[in-house]
Amino acid sequence: MRNDLEVHEKATYMLDNPRRAELVDDPWDYPYWFYNREAF
């Protein structure tokens, strides 16, 4: 990835996948993420 914007775009895309797949209403509720919620 070339810059911070690209990193943010990719992270947002990945985090939103469970919502698009209708596994959760809120991507942060997906139980298989290991993340620091304060970083986003």
C-alpha positions, 0 to 999 in steps of 0.5 A: 500500500502506498499511503495512509489513505490506501491503508484506511480504504483497505481496512474499511473494506475488510471490516465491512465484509461481515456486514455486507455478508449479513453476518452482523449489523455492526462490523465491530460486532463480528466476533473474529476480529482481533483489533484495537478499536481505539485505532479506528 
